[in-house]
């Protein structure tokens, strides 16, 4: 059973899909400008969750390379 938050999120997405492509682009641009850090964090969380579900973990070398490329 979906929660109210999930239903609301889906309804907002359906509304987004109903917008013209020009308005969608403008919305995404504003969203990225104002919520970039949250979007990046969520994208990383989703990628990590998917990798965990698929048992695709980084090797020690890949982990070290990833950590070393992070901004300081």
C-alpha positions as a Python dict, from the first residue, in 0.01 Angstrom:
ca = {
    (1, 'X'): (0, 0, 0),
    (2, 'X'): (134, 340, -97),
    (3, 'X'): (180, 613, 161),
    (4, 'X'): (37, 962, 122),
    (5, 'X'): (388, 1088, 41),
    (6, 'X'): (428, 835, -239),
    (7, 'X'): (86, 922, -381),
    (8, 'X'): (162, 1294, -365),
    (9, 'X'): (503, 1243, -530),
    (10, 'X'): (345, 1038, -809),
    (11, 'X'): (72, 1299, -862),
    (12, 'X'): (334, 1572, -891),
    (13, 'X'): (525, 1363, -1144),
    (14, 'X'): (210, 1312, -1351),
    (15, 'X'): (157, 1688, -1343),
    (16, 'X'): (519, 1741, -1456),
    (17, 'X'): (469, 1498, -1744),
    (18, 'X'): (162, 1696, -1856),
    (19, 'X'): (368, 2015, -1898),
    (20, 'X'): (506, 2123, -2232),
    (21, 'X'): (868, 2033, -2299),
    (22, 'X'): (967, 2399, -2268),
    (23, 'X'): (812, 2428, -1923),
    (24, 'X'): (962, 2093, -1818),
    (25, 'X'): (1307, 2219, -1918),
    (26, 'X'): (1260, 2546, -1729),
    (27, 'X'): (1137, 2357, -1421),
    (28, 'X'): (1431, 2116, -1428),
    (29, 'X'): (1677, 2401, -1469),
    (30, 'X'): (1533, 2584, -1169),
    (31, 'X'): (1518, 2263, -965),
    (32, 'X'): (1884, 2188, -1038),
    (33, 'X'): (1991, 2543, -959),
    (34, 'X'): (1811, 2544, -625),
    (35, 'X'): (1837, 2181, -513),
    (36, 'X'): (2158, 2054, -674),
    (37, 'X'): (2310, 1911, -355),
    (38, 'X'): (1991, 1725, -260),
    (39, 'X'): (1959, 1587, -614),
    (40, 'X'): (2320, 1467, -618),
    (41, 'X'): (2279, 1305, -276),
    (42, 'X'): (1960, 1130, -386),
    (43, 'X'): (2120, 1010, -711),
    (44, 'X'): (2411, 861, -516),
    (45, 'X'): (2173, 697, -266),
    (46, 'X'): (1966, 543, -548),
    (47, 'X'): (2278, 417, -729),
    (48, 'X'): (2415, 263, -409),
    (49, 'X'): (2080, 102, -326),
    (50, 'X'): (2059, -47, -676),
    (51, 'X'): (2417, -176, -657),
    (52, 'X'): (2341, -338, -321),
    (53, 'X'): (2029, -507, -461),
    (54, 'X'): (2235, -642, -750),
    (55, 'X'): (2530, -741, -525),
    (56, 'X'): (2758, -517, -732),
    (57, 'X'): (3009, -389, -482),
    (58, 'X'): (3331, -201, -555),
    (59, 'X'): (3662, -377, -526),
    (60, 'X'): (3918, -237, -282),
    (61, 'X'): (4096, -65, -571),
    (62, 'X'): (3772, 86, -706),
    (63, 'X'): (3678, 204, -356),
    (64, 'X'): (4015, 375, -310),
    (65, 'X'): (3993, 538, -655),
    (66, 'X'): (3642, 663, -580),
    (67, 'X'): (3741, 808, -243),
    (68, 'X'): (4049, 973, -391),
    (69, 'X'): (3846, 1149, -662),
    (70, 'X'): (3601, 1305, -415),
    (71, 'X'): (3635, 1682, -374),
    (72, 'X'): (3813, 1790, -58),
}
